[in-house]
Amino acid sequence: MFAQVLVFLPIKAQAAPFFDYAVPTSLEAQLRPGMMVIIPFRERRLPGIVMALTPQPAVPDPRPIEGLLDVEPVLTPALLDLARWMSAETLTPLHTCVMTMLPPGLRPKKLLRLTPLVTTLPADLPSHARALLELLLARGPLSRDQINAALRGKNWQRAMTWLERQGLIKVERSQTLPQPQPHIVRLATLLLPREAWPTAMKGLRQTERYLAVLEFLEREAGPVELEVIRAETGVQTEQIKTLQKRGLLAFSSAELVRDPLTDKIFVPTLPPPLLPDQQQVWDTLAGALETASPVPTLLLGVTGSGKTEIYLRLTERVLAQGRQALILVPEISLTPQTVRRFMLRFPGKVGVWHSAMSAGERYDTWRRARQGDLQVLVGARSALFTPFPHLGLIILDEEEDSSYKQSQPPMYHAREAAEKLAQLTGAQLLLGSATPSLEAYARALEGRYRLLQMPRRVLGHQQRIADWQHYLHLSQNRYRPLEEAPQACTIALPPVQLVDMRAELQAGNRSIFSRVLAESVDQALARREQVILFLNRRGTATYVFCRDCGWVARCPKCDVPLTFHRDAESLVCHHCGFQGPMASRCPQCGSGRVRAFGLGTEGLEEQVAARWPEARRLRWDRDVARTHAAHTNLLTRFATGQADILIGTQMVARGLDLPAVTVVGVISADVGLFLPDFRAAERTFQLLAQVAGRAGRGLPGGRTILQTYHPEHYAIQYAAVHDTIGFARRELAFREAAGYPPYMRLARLLFQHSDARQAEAAARRLAKELQEALQQAGLPASDLIGPAPAFFARVRGRYRWHLLLRHFDPPAFLRDFPLPPGWRVDIDPVDVL
C-alpha cells in the first residue's frame, strides 16, 4: 500500500502537489487519510498529511513513511475535500489551505538559516539590503529568530529575497516537527488516616504547616493539584515532598484540560414555549433535519424576533441524533452572550473557539471536539475547521458580517466554505440575519437557499412580561398581545427619527448632539434607563492640520491622515500602527495654529462627559477592548446596569440583547457611505439597521435617532423604516444594471511595491495581458476595471495598484492564467479599497 502525502511546502509544476510514499507493514492497519506523518524529504525529515491511499505509486521505489505524529486523523475526509475545494476556489496552494485547518501545536514551524556567500560588502548594495548583509558578515550564519532580535522592527525578509536572487547569501529552509503536548499536572492524594499522622511526622519541625496540608487534603477527599495545595496552605513544594517521603501522601499525574469555560458556572434553563412565528420556522427546519441533504436556509428575522431560540432548538435536536453542532459568530464581542445562552441550555457540552484563546486552550478544545467530548462549539470563522466526527448543524449568525471573509491566503468566505462543508457532511446550514447579505438574499430568491422569515419582535408570554413589569415598577409597557396567540406579546421595531444636521447648523446648534438627541438622552437618564451612542470611528480626532498652510499630519508609511488619541497624547495610524507625538507646531511653516479636527469614539466620550457629567460612561472599541476578557467585562458591566451610556463602534451594533436600552443615538450615519466601493450603501444600511435594533427590546420600548447630512440617501431612508426587503430590491436592481455581485462575480488582483513606478508598471503589464485573454475568450474589455491605484494607495510603505475582473467564474478563468510573482488574488472580495 502507498500513500499520497502533502508536504507543507510550495510545490511547482504539479497538477497534484503530493508525493508518494510506501506504507510500512506496521502502519498498514491504522494509516488513514487525514493522518499526520513523518516523511523523509530530500535530506530532511518533514511533517506531512496523508491525502489518499493508493495501491500503486506514481513513481518507482518510493521511500517509506517513518512514523505517525498522531494516532488519529487530524482532518476528517470532509475537511480534506473542503481543503481541495478551497484551493481551487481561492487559487491558493493546497498546503496553505490544509495548514489553515490545523490547530495550534500541529502547524509546522518554518525555519530559516541565512549564510553569507561573500566576504565583503558590495559597493552598489541597495540601502534596504545593506543592514542584513552587514549583520551576516559580522556574525556569520543566523536563524530567523536571531535576525529578528538583531533587526527588531525592520522588514528584512524583502532584503533576504533580493540578496538571495543576487547570489550574495544562501537561504536554507526547513520545518520543525510539530510536538503538541497536553497539559500535565501533578496531584497529591492523602494515604493515611488522621490517627497515623503523629507517628509519620515524628521529628518534623513546623508541624502546623504540615498539618495544614494534611487537613486540606482530608477535606478535599481526593487527588488535588500541587499548585492548589501551595496556594491554599502557603507551603513550599519541598514540604509536600517531605510528606510524600514519609508515606503520608502519594503523587500522581493527570492531564488538565485547558478550557476557558472551566470556571464558568451556569444553571441549566428549560426551553420556553415557541411563539407563532418561531413555531412555523421550527416546524420547517425540524423536518429538514430528518433528510439526508437538507437545503441551506436563510432565516431573515428582525432584531428581537427570537432567532437564538431557533438555534437552540436545532442544536438540541441534532444532539439527540448523536451529531454535533457548530455555531459561528462574526465578532469576538458577540461570543460571551452566545456562549452563555448555549451553556445555560447545554451545560458541560459547549466549547468556545476564538483568536484570544491561548494556543493550549485551542489545542485542547480541538482534541475534545475530535474525540466527541464536545457536542457544541461556539466560535469565530476558523472554528469551521473543527474535525467533528458527525457534524449535523452549522449556524452562521449575522451572516452578512464582513469578518467572515479571511483577509490572508487562503482568502475564503466562511459562508461559502460552510455551504460546501454542509454539502459534504449532510449537515443543515442555517444563515441567520436581520439584514442579510445581498448574495444570500439573491440565492434565496432564486431557490438555492430556503427563505424563512420572522418579521415580528417578541418578548415572550404575558405572565413573564407582567412579572418583569412588577419587578421594574412600571405603570405600563409597550408590548401587545398577538391576535393569533393572545398569550404571546409583540412590540413594533423602535421608531427611528432622522435628524438633518444641516438644519441643526442653520438653527444655530453647533454641538455634535442634535436637539432631539440631547433631549432624548436627558429623558432616558432621568428615568434611569440606558443609552447607546454609536460612532464607527475610533480616536479623539480623525486628522490634524495646520490652519495657516493646510499641512496635514500623515503616516510616513501609508499616506493616510493620522488619528489623534488624547489618552496617549499621540498620533496613530490605524493601518500600520505607526505612532508619533502630537505636533505643537507645523513642521511645514512653523505656525503654532495646529488643530485636531473630526471626531472618534474617544472624542465622543469627552463630549458626553462634558454634556452629562453625572452619567456613568463606558467606551467599547478596539482601543479599550483588545481581548476576549475585556469584551466580556464591558458587556457584563453595561448589561448589569453599572453604566448609563455606552459609547462604541460597530462592536455595539450587532447581536447584543440589552433590554434596558431605550435610546440609541447614531452620531454620524454618513460614515463610510460615500467610499468608492460598490458595497458602501449595503454596509451602511446593515450597520444602521442593526444599531437601530439595539433600542426598545425591553418593556419600556425605545427610539433611535439617526443624525445625518444626507437624509435623502436611500440607504438611510430604508434603515429608518427597518425595510430590509425594500433596500435589497433597490440595491439588487443597481447591482444587476452595473454588472456587480451577486449577478457577476469579481476577482480583485492587487500588487504592492515599495517603488511607486514599479507598482504602476506591473499593474499596466498585467492589465494588457488580461485584456488579451478576455479578447481571446470572446469577453468584453469592460469586464476588466483598471488598472488604478487602490483607495488606500500606500500602506506600510508599499504602493498598491489593483485591477477588478468581472466574470461568471473568476477562478476558472484565472486558473490557467499564470500570474507574475507578487500579485495577490482575492476571489469575491468583500471590499475593493
C-alpha positions in Angstrom: 0.0 0.0 0.0 1.2 3.5 -0.8 0.2 7.0 0.5 -0.1 10.3 -1.3 1.4 12.7 1.2 1.1 16.5 1.1 4.1 18.4 2.5 3.8 22.0 3.8 6.0 23.5 1.1 5.1 25.2 -2.2 5.3 22.7 -5.0 5.5 24.0 -8.6 4.6 22.4 -11.9 2.5 19.6 -10.5 -1.2 19.0 -11.0 -1.5 17.2 -7.7 1.1 18.5 -5.1 1.5 15.1 -3.5 4.5 12.8 -3.0 4.1 9.0 -3.0 5.5 7.1 0.0 5.4 3.4 0.8 3.4 2.4 3.9 5.4 0.2 6.2 3.7 -3.1 7.1 3.5 -2.0 10.8 1.3 1.0 9.8 -1.0 -0.6 7.1 -3.8 -1.5 9.6 -4.0 2.0 11.1 -3.0 4.5 8.4 -5.9 6.6 7.1 -6.3 9.8 5.1 -6.0 12.9 7.2 -3.3 11.5 9.5 -0.1 13.4 10.1 3.1 11.5 9.4 6.8 12.0 9.4 8.5 11.5 6.0 12.0 11.8 4.6 12.1 14.6 2.1 15.4 15.1 0.3 17.9 15.4 3.2 15.3 16.5 5.7 12.6 14.9 7.9 9.3 16.8 7.5 5.7 16.5 8.7 3.0 15.8 6.1 -0.7 14.9 5.7 -1.9 11.7 4.1 -4.3 12.9 1.5 -5.2 9.4 0.0 -4.1 5.8 -0.1 -3.4 4.0 -3.3 -2.4 0.5 -4.4 0.1 1.7 -6.9 2.6 4.6 -6.7 3.1 7.1 -9.4 6.9 6.8 -9.2 9.1 3.7 -8.8 10.5 2.7 -5.4 9.1 5.4 -3.2 10.7 5.9 0.2 8.8 4.7 3.3 6.9 6.8 5.8 8.9 7.0 9.0 6.1 7.2 11.5 2.9 8.8 12.8 2.6 12.1 14.6 -0.9 11.4 15.8 -2.7 8.0 16.1 -5.9 9.7 14.9 -6.6 11.7 11.7 -6.2 15.4 12.3 -8.6 16.2 9.4 -11.8 14.3 8.5 -12.4 13.1 4.9 -14.9 16.0 4.6 -12.2 18.6 5.7 -9.8 17.1 3.2 -12.3 17.6 0.4 -13.1 21.1 1.7 -9.3 21.9 1.5 -9.2 20.8 -2.1 -12.3 22.9 -2.9 -10.8 26.0 -1.1 -7.6 25.6 -3.0 -9.5 25.5 -6.4 -11.9 28.4 -5.5 -9.4 30.8 -3.9 -6.4 29.9 -6.2 -4.3 29.1 -3.1 -1.8 26.3 -2.8 -3.3 23.2 -1.2 -0.7 23.0 1.5 -1.7 26.6 2.6 -5.4 25.6 2.9 -4.6 22.4 4.9 -2.2 24.4 7.2 -5.1 26.8 7.9 -7.2 24.0 9.1 -4.7 22.7 11.7 -4.9 23.9 15.3 -2.0 25.5 17.2 0.5 22.8 18.1 0.1 20.9 14.9 1.2 23.6 12.4 4.8 23.0 11.3 7.0 26.0 12.1 9.1 27.3 9.2 12.8 27.6 9.9 15.3 29.8 8.1 19.1 29.9 8.2 20.9 32.7 6.3 24.6 32.3 5.3 26.7 35.0 3.6 28.3 33.9 0.3 30.6 36.9 0.1 33.3 38.2 2.5 33.0 42.0 1.8 30.1 44.4 1.3 29.5 45.2 -2.4 29.8 48.9 -3.2 26.5 49.2 -5.0 24.3 47.5 -2.4 20.8 49.0 -2.0 20.1 50.6 1.3 17.3 48.1 2.3 19.7 45.1 1.9 22.8 46.7 3.5 21.8 46.2 7.1 21.0 42.5 6.7 24.2 41.7 4.8 26.3 43.7 7.3 24.8 41.7 10.1 25.6 38.4 8.4 29.2 39.4 7.6 29.7 40.4 11.2 28.2 37.4 12.9 28.1 34.6 10.4 25.1 32.3 9.6 22.0 33.3 11.6 18.5 31.9 12.2 15.2 33.8 11.7 14.9 34.4 15.5 18.4 35.7 15.7 17.9 38.1 12.9 14.5 39.3 14.3 16.3 40.1 17.6 19.1 42.0 15.9 17.0 43.9 13.4 13.9 44.5 15.5 11.1 46.3 13.7 12.8 46.1 10.3 11.3 44.3 7.2 14.4 42.2 6.5 12.5 39.5 4.6 12.4 41.7 1.5 16.2 42.2 1.7 16.6 38.5 2.1 14.8 37.8 -1.1 16.8 40.4 -3.0 20.2 39.2 -1.6 19.3 35.5 -2.4 18.4 36.4 -6.0 21.7 38.2 -6.4 23.7 35.2 -5.1 25.0 37.1 -2.1 23.5 34.8 0.6 22.3 31.2 0.9 18.9 30.6 2.5 18.3 27.2 4.0 14.5 26.5 4.5 13.2 23.7 6.8 10.4 22.9 9.2 10.2 21.8 12.8 8.1 18.7 13.5 5.0 19.6 15.5 5.1 18.2 19.0 1.8 19.1 20.7 1.7 18.3 24.3 -1.3 18.0 26.7 -1.0 20.0 29.9 0.0 17.5 32.7 -0.3 18.4 36.3 1.0 16.7 39.5 -1.5 15.6 42.0 -1.2 14.6 45.7 -3.6 12.1 47.5 -3.8 11.6 51.2 -2.9 7.9 52.2 -3.0 7.7 56.0 -5.9 8.4 58.4 -5.7 11.2 61.0 -4.6 8.8 63.8 -1.5 7.8 61.9 -0.3 11.3 61.3 1.7 11.9 64.6 3.8 8.8 64.1 4.6 9.6 60.5 5.5 13.2 61.3 7.7 12.4 64.3 10.8 14.6 64.3 9.5 17.3 61.8 9.7 20.9 62.7 6.9 23.4 62.0 4.3 20.7 62.2 1.5 23.2 61.9 2.4 23.7 58.3 2.4 20.0 57.5 -0.9 19.6 59.4 -2.4 22.3 57.2 -1.6 20.3 54.1 -3.0 17.1 55.6 -6.2 18.7 56.8 -6.7 20.4 53.5 -6.4 17.0 51.7 -8.6 15.4 54.2 -11.4 17.9 53.5 -11.0 17.5 49.7 -11.2 13.7 49.9 -9.4 13.1 46.6 -6.4 14.0 44.5 -5.5 17.7 44.4 -3.1 19.6 42.2 0.2 20.6 44.0 -0.3 24.1 42.7 -3.7 24.3 44.5 -2.2 22.9 47.7 0.5 25.5 47.7 -2.0 28.3 47.1 -4.4 27.2 49.8 -1.8 26.4 52.6 1.2 28.6 51.8 3.7 25.7 52.0 6.5 25.0 49.6 6.8 22.1 47.2 9.7 20.6 49.3 7.5 20.4 52.3 4.8 18.5 50.3 7.6 16.1 49.1 8.6 15.5 52.7 5.1 14.3 53.5 5.2 12.0 50.4 8.6 10.6 51.5 7.1 9.7 54.9 4.3 7.8 53.3 1.5 10.3 54.2 0.9 11.3 50.6 1.1 9.7 47.1 1.9 11.6 44.0 0.3 11.0 40.6 -0.1 12.8 37.3 -3.2 13.7 35.2 -4.0 15.8 32.2 -5.6 19.1 32.8 -7.9 20.2 30.0 -7.2 23.9 29.2 -10.8 25.1 28.8 -11.6 28.9 29.0 -15.1 28.0 30.3 -13.8 25.9 33.2 -14.6 28.5 35.9 -17.9 29.5 34.4 -21.0 28.2 36.3 -24.3 28.1 34.5 -27.7 26.9 35.9 -29.5 24.9 33.2 -32.6 26.5 31.8 -35.7 24.9 30.1 -36.7 25.9 26.6 -39.7 28.3 26.6 -42.8 27.6 24.5 -42.4 28.7 21.0 -44.3 31.7 19.7 -46.3 31.5 16.4 -43.6 32.9 14.1 -41.0 30.7 15.7 -43.2 27.6 15.5 -43.6 28.0 11.8 -39.9 28.2 11.3 -39.2 25.4 13.7 -41.6 23.0 12.0 -39.9 23.6 8.6 -36.4 23.2 10.0 -37.2 20.2 12.2 -38.4 18.4 9.2 -35.3 19.3 7.2 -33.1 17.7 9.9 -34.6 14.3 9.1 -33.5 14.5 5.4 -30.1 13.3 4.1 -29.2 16.5 2.3 -31.1 19.5 3.9 -31.3 22.6 1.8 -29.3 25.6 3.1 -31.7 28.1 4.8 -31.6 31.8 5.2 -33.5 32.9 8.4 -34.5 36.6 8.0 -35.6 37.6 11.4 -35.8 41.2 12.7 -33.8 42.1 15.8 -35.5 40.6 18.8 -37.6 38.1 16.8 -36.3 35.1 18.7 -33.7 33.6 16.2 -31.5 32.4 19.1 -34.3 30.1 20.4 -34.5 28.5 16.9 -30.7 28.0 17.1 -31.0 26.3 20.5 -33.9 24.0 19.4 -32.0 22.9 16.3 -28.9 22.2 18.4 -31.0 20.1 20.9 -32.5 18.1 18.0 -29.1 17.5 16.4 -27.5 16.4 19.7 -30.4 13.9 20.2 -29.5 12.5 16.8 -26.0 11.8 18.1 -24.4 14.6 15.9 -22.6 17.8 16.7 -23.4 21.5 16.2 -21.2 24.4 15.1 -22.3 28.0 15.8 -20.3 30.7 14.1 -20.4 34.3 15.3 -18.6 37.1 13.5 -17.3 39.2 16.3 -15.3 38.2 19.4 -17.6 40.7 21.3 -20.6 38.5 20.5 -19.1 35.3 21.9 -19.8 35.9 25.6 -23.6 36.3 25.2 -23.8 33.5 22.7 -21.8 31.1 24.8 -23.8 31.9 27.9 -27.1 31.1 26.1 -25.8 27.8 24.9 -24.2 26.9 28.2 -27.4 27.5 30.0 -29.2 25.1 27.7 -26.4 22.5 27.3 -24.1 22.7 30.4 -20.9 20.7 30.0 -21.4 20.1 26.3 -20.3 23.5 24.9 -16.8 24.7 23.9 -15.6 28.1 22.6 -13.1 29.0 19.9 -11.7 32.4 19.1 -8.3 34.1 18.5 -8.0 35.4 22.0 -7.7 31.9 23.5 -4.2 30.6 24.2 -2.6 28.1 21.9 -3.0 25.4 24.6 -6.7 26.2 25.1 -7.4 25.9 21.4 -5.4 22.7 21.1 -7.3 21.1 23.9 -10.7 22.3 22.6 -9.8 20.9 19.2 -8.8 17.5 20.7 -12.0 17.3 22.8 -14.1 18.0 19.7 -12.3 15.4 17.6 -12.8 12.8 20.4 -16.6 13.7 20.6 -16.3 15.1 24.1 -17.7 18.4 22.9 -21.0 18.4 21.2 -21.4 22.1 20.6 -18.8 24.7 19.6 -19.4 28.4 19.5 -16.6 30.3 17.7 -15.3 32.6 15.1 -14.6 31.9 11.4 -11.8 29.3 11.9 -14.0 27.1 14.1 -15.4 25.9 10.8 -12.4 23.5 10.5 -13.1 21.6 13.8 -12.9 17.8 13.0 -16.3 16.9 14.4 -16.9 13.2 13.7 -20.6 13.6 13.0 -21.4 17.2 12.1 -25.1 17.8 11.9 -25.7 21.6 12.1 -23.8 24.7 11.0 -25.2 28.1 12.0 -23.8 31.4 10.8 -25.2 34.1 13.0 -25.1 37.7 11.5 -24.1 36.0 8.2 -23.7 39.4 6.4 -20.7 40.4 8.5 -17.5 41.1 6.6 -15.3 39.4 9.2 -16.5 36.1 7.9 -14.0 36.7 5.0 -10.4 35.7 5.6 -8.0 38.6 4.8 -4.9 36.4 4.3 -4.5 33.4 2.0 -6.5 31.3 1.7 -9.0 34.2 1.3 -12.1 32.1 1.8 -15.5 33.3 2.9 -17.0 31.3 5.8 -20.5 31.4 4.2 -19.2 29.7 1.0 -17.0 27.2 2.9 -19.8 26.4 5.3 -22.2 25.7 2.4 -19.6 23.3 0.9 -18.9 21.6 4.3 -22.6 21.2 4.9 -22.9 19.5 1.4 -20.0 17.2 2.2 -21.3 16.2 5.7 -25.1 16.3 5.2 -25.4 19.0 7.8 -28.1 21.6 7.9 -26.7 25.1 7.2 -28.7 28.0 8.7 -27.7 31.6 7.9 -29.3 34.0 10.4 -29.6 37.7 10.0 -31.9 40.7 10.3 -30.1 42.4 7.4 -28.8 39.6 5.2 -26.1 40.0 2.6 -27.4 40.6 -0.9 -25.6 37.4 -2.0 -27.5 35.3 0.5 -30.8 37.0 -0.2 -30.4 36.6 -4.0 -29.7 32.9 -3.6 -32.9 32.6 -1.5 -34.9 34.4 -4.3 -33.5 32.0 -6.9 -34.2 28.9 -4.8 -30.6 27.9 -4.0 -31.4 28.7 -0.3 -34.7 28.2 1.5 -36.1 31.6 2.8 -37.8 31.7 6.2 -38.9 34.9 7.9 -39.7 36.1 11.4 -40.9 39.7 10.9 -42.1 40.5 14.4 -40.2 41.3 17.6 -41.3 39.2 20.6 -40.5 39.3 24.3 -42.4 36.2 25.4 -45.5 35.3 27.3 -47.9 37.6 29.1 -47.1 36.2 32.6 -43.4 36.7 32.1 -44.0 40.3 31.0 -46.3 41.0 33.9 -43.6 39.7 36.3 -41.0 41.9 34.8 -43.3 44.9 34.8 -43.9 44.4 38.5 -40.2 43.9 39.2 -39.3 47.2 37.4 -42.2 49.2 38.9 -43.5 50.2 35.5 -47.1 51.5 35.3 -47.4 50.2 31.7 -45.4 48.5 28.9 -45.5 48.7 25.2 -45.9 45.1 24.4 -49.2 44.0 22.9 -50.8 40.5 22.6 -50.6 38.7 19.3 -54.0 38.3 17.7 -53.4 34.7 16.8 -51.9 33.8 20.1 -53.1 36.1 22.9 -50.7 34.5 25.5 -47.7 35.9 23.5 -46.7 39.5 23.1 -45.0 41.6 20.5 -43.7 45.1 20.1 -43.0 47.2 17.0 -39.5 47.9 16.0 -38.3 51.1 17.6 -39.3 54.3 15.8 -36.4 56.0 14.0 -36.1 59.7 13.7 -33.9 61.2 11.0 -32.2 64.5 12.0 -30.8 66.6 9.2 -27.6 68.1 10.8 -27.6 70.9 8.1 -30.9 72.2 9.6 -29.3 72.0 13.1 -26.4 74.2 12.0 -28.9 76.7 10.4 -30.7 76.8 13.7 -27.5 77.7 15.5 -26.8 74.3 17.1 -23.1 73.6 16.6 -23.0 70.7 19.0 -22.4 67.1 17.8 -25.7 66.3 19.6 -28.8 67.4 17.8 -31.5 68.9 20.0 -33.8 65.9 19.8 -30.9 63.5 20.7 -29.9 65.6 23.6 -33.4 65.8 24.9 -33.9 62.0 24.5 -30.8 61.3 26.4 -31.9 63.7 29.2 -35.2 61.9 29.5 -33.7 58.4 29.5 -31.2 59.3 32.2 -34.0 60.9 34.3 -35.9 57.6 34.0 -32.7 55.6 34.9 -32.7 53.9 31.5 -29.7 53.2 29.4 -28.4 54.9 26.2 -26.1 53.7 23.4 -24.2 56.3 21.3 -22.8 54.9 18.1 -19.9 56.3 16.0 -18.0 54.0 13.7 -14.7 55.8 14.1 -12.0 55.5 16.8 -9.8 58.1 18.4 -10.3 61.7 19.6 -9.9 63.5 16.2 -9.7 62.0 12.8 -7.0 64.2 11.4 -4.6 67.0 12.5 -3.9 70.0 10.3 -2.3 73.5 10.2 -4.8 76.3 9.9 -2.3 78.6 8.2 -0.7 76.5 5.4 -3.0 73.4 5.3 -0.4 70.8 6.3 -2.0 67.5 7.4 -0.3 65.0 9.7 0.1 61.9 7.6 1.5 58.4 8.2 5.0 58.3 6.7 4.3 54.7 5.6 0.7 54.8 4.5 0.0 58.3 3.2 -3.3 58.5 5.2 -4.1 61.1 7.9 -3.0 60.2 11.4 -5.7 59.9 14.1 -5.2 61.9 17.3 -5.7 59.9 20.6 -5.8 62.1 23.6 -5.5 59.2 26.1 -1.9 58.5 24.8 -1.3 62.1 23.6 -0.2 60.6 20.3 -0.9 60.4 16.6 -1.7 56.9 15.4 -2.1 55.2 12.1 -5.0 52.7 12.1 -3.5 50.8 9.2 0.1 50.0 10.2 0.2 51.0 13.9 2.7 53.9 13.5 2.7 56.3 16.4 4.1 59.7 16.8 3.8 62.7 19.2 1.1 65.3 18.7 2.5 68.2 16.8 2.6 71.5 18.7 4.0 73.5 15.7 3.5 73.0 12.0 6.7 71.3 10.5 6.0 72.9 7.2 5.5 76.6 8.1 6.3 76.8 11.8 2.9 78.0 12.8 1.5 77.2 16.2 -2.1 77.0 14.9 -2.1 73.2 14.6 -5.5 71.8 15.3 -7.2 68.4 15.6 -10.4 68.0 13.6 -13.1 65.4 13.2 -14.5 63.0 15.8 -13.9 59.5 17.0 -15.2 57.5 20.0 -12.6 58.8 22.3 -13.6 62.4 21.4 -17.2 61.5 21.7 -16.6 60.2 25.2 -15.1 63.6 26.1 -18.2 65.4 24.7 -20.6 63.1 26.6 -18.7 63.8 29.8 -19.0 67.5 29.3 -22.7 67.3 28.4 -23.8 64.7 31.0 -21.1 64.9 33.7 -23.2 62.8 36.2 -23.8 59.9 33.8 -21.7 56.8 34.2 -20.0 56.1 30.9 -18.4 53.1 29.1 -16.5 53.1 25.9 -16.4 50.0 23.7 -14.0 50.0 20.8 -10.8 48.2 19.8 -8.6 50.7 21.7 -10.1 49.6 25.1 -11.2 46.0 24.3 -8.4 44.0 22.7 -9.0 40.7 24.5 -11.9 38.4 25.0 -11.9 39.1 28.7 -12.1 42.8 28.1 -15.1 42.4 25.8 -16.8 40.2 28.4 -16.1 42.7 31.2 -17.5 45.6 29.2 -20.6 43.7 28.2 -21.2 42.5 31.8 -20.8 45.9 33.3 -23.3 47.5 30.9 -25.8 44.6 31.0 -25.8 44.7 34.8 -26.6 48.4 34.9 -23.1 49.6 36.0 -23.2 52.3 33.3 -25.8 54.7 31.9 -24.3 55.5 28.5 -22.4 53.1 26.2 -20.2 54.7 23.6 -18.9 52.5 20.8 -18.1 51.5 17.3 -19.6 48.6 15.3 -19.0 46.3 18.3 -22.2 47.6 19.9 -24.2 47.2 16.7 -24.8 43.5 16.4 -26.3 40.7 18.3 -26.4 42.3 21.8 -29.6 41.9 23.9 -29.8 44.9 26.2 -33.4 45.3 27.4 -32.7 48.5 29.5 -31.6 50.4 26.4 -34.3 52.8 25.4 -32.4 55.4 23.3 -29.8 54.7 20.6 -28.1 57.7 19.0 -26.2 57.4 15.8 -23.8 60.4 15.9 -23.0 60.3 12.1 -24.9 58.0 9.9 -22.8 59.1 6.9 -19.5 57.4 7.9 -18.5 55.1 5.1 -21.5 55.9 2.9 -19.5 57.5 0.1 -16.4 55.3 0.0 -15.5 54.2 -3.6 -16.8 50.7 -3.0 -19.9 49.2 -4.6 -20.9 47.7 -1.2 -20.8 51.0 0.6 -24.6 51.5 0.6 -25.2 47.9 1.7 -22.7 48.1 4.6 -24.2 51.5 5.7 -27.8 50.2 5.6 -26.9 47.0 7.5 -25.0 48.8 10.2 -27.6 51.5 10.8 -30.4 48.9 10.8 -28.6 46.7 13.3 -27.7 49.7 15.6 -31.3 50.8 15.5 -32.4 47.3 16.6 -30.5 47.7 19.9 -33.2 50.0 21.2 -36.6 49.1 22.6 -36.1 45.4 23.3 -37.3 45.8 26.9 -40.7 46.7 28.4 -40.4 50.5 28.2 -39.8 50.4 24.4 -37.4 52.8 22.9 -36.4 55.0 20.0 -33.4 55.6 17.7 -32.1 58.9 16.4 -30.0 58.9 13.2 -28.0 62.1 12.7 -27.0 62.7 9.1 -26.1 65.3 6.5 -27.7 63.1 3.8 -31.2 62.2 5.0 -32.3 61.7 1.4 -29.9 58.8 0.7 -31.9 55.6 0.1 -29.7 53.5 2.4 -30.5 55.8 5.3 -34.2 56.1 4.3 -34.7 52.3 4.3 -32.8 51.9 7.5 -35.1 54.5 9.2 -38.1 52.3 8.4 -36.4 49.0 9.0 -37.2 47.9 5.5 -34.7 45.2 4.6 -36.6 43.8 1.7 -37.1 47.3 0.2 -33.5 48.1 0.4 -32.5 44.7 -1.1 -34.7 45.2 -4.1 -33.4 48.6 -4.9 -29.7 47.7 -4.4 -30.1 44.5 -6.4 -31.5 46.4 -9.3 -28.5 48.7 -9.2 -26.1 45.7 -9.0 -27.7 44.0 -11.9 -27.6 47.1 -14.1 -23.9 47.7 -13.2 -22.8 44.1 -13.5 -21.7 43.7 -9.9 -22.2 40.8 -7.4 -24.4 38.8 -6.9 -25.1 38.9 -10.7 -21.5 38.8 -11.7 -18.6 37.6 -9.6 -15.4 39.6 -9.0 -11.8 38.9 -8.6 -9.5 41.6 -7.3 -5.9 41.4 -8.3 -3.6 43.5 -6.0 0.1 44.4 -6.5 2.3 46.1 -3.9 5.8 47.5 -4.2 8.0 50.0 -2.4 8.6 51.8 -5.7 5.5 53.6 -7.0 6.6 53.5 -10.6 7.3 49.7 -10.5 3.9 49.1 -8.9 2.2 51.1 -11.7 4.2 49.4 -14.4 3.4 45.9 -13.1 -0.3 46.7 -13.0 -0.3 48.1 -16.6 1.6 45.0 -17.9 -0.9 42.6 -16.3 -3.9 44.6 -17.4 -2.7 44.3 -21.0 -2.2 40.6 -20.7 -5.7 40.2 -19.2 -7.3 42.3 -21.9 -5.8 39.9 -24.5 -7.0 36.9 -22.6 -10.5 38.4 -22.4 -10.5 39.1 -26.1 -9.4 35.5 -26.9 -12.3 34.2 -24.7 -14.7 36.4 -26.5 -15.5 38.5 -23.5 -15.9 42.3 -23.5 -13.0 44.6 -22.5 -15.3 46.2 -19.9 -15.1 43.1 -17.8 -11.7 44.4 -16.6 -11.7 47.5 -14.5 -8.4 49.3 -14.0 -5.5 49.4 -13.5 -5.8 52.1 -10.9 -4.2 53.0 -7.5 -6.2 51.4 -4.6 -8.2 53.7 -2.4 -5.6 53.2 0.3 -2.8 53.8 -2.2 0.1 53.3 0.2 0.1 51.0 3.2 3.2 50.1 5.3 5.5 51.8 2.9 4.2 49.8 -0.2 2.3 51.4 -3.1 -0.8 49.5 -4.1 -2.3 49.1 -7.5 -5.2 46.8 -8.4 -7.5 45.5 -11.1 -11.0 44.1 -10.9 -12.1 41.3 -13.1 -15.8 40.6 -13.7 -16.6 37.0 -14.7 -19.2 34.4 -14.1 -16.4 32.1 -12.8 -13.2 34.0 -12.0 -11.3 31.0 -10.6 -11.8 29.0 -13.8 -10.7 32.0 -15.9 -7.6 32.7 -13.8 -6.6 29.1 -13.1 -4.9 28.7 -16.5 -3.6 32.3 -16.5 -0.2 32.4 -14.9 0.1 35.4 -12.7 3.5 37.1 -12.3 5.1 36.9 -8.8 3.9 39.5 -6.3 0.2 39.5 -7.3 -2.4 38.6 -4.7 -5.8 37.4 -5.9 -9.0 37.8 -3.9 -12.0 36.0 -5.3 -15.3 37.5 -4.4 -13.8 40.4 -2.3 -15.9 41.9 0.4 -14.4 45.4 -0.3 -12.3 46.9 -3.0 -10.5 49.6 -1.1 
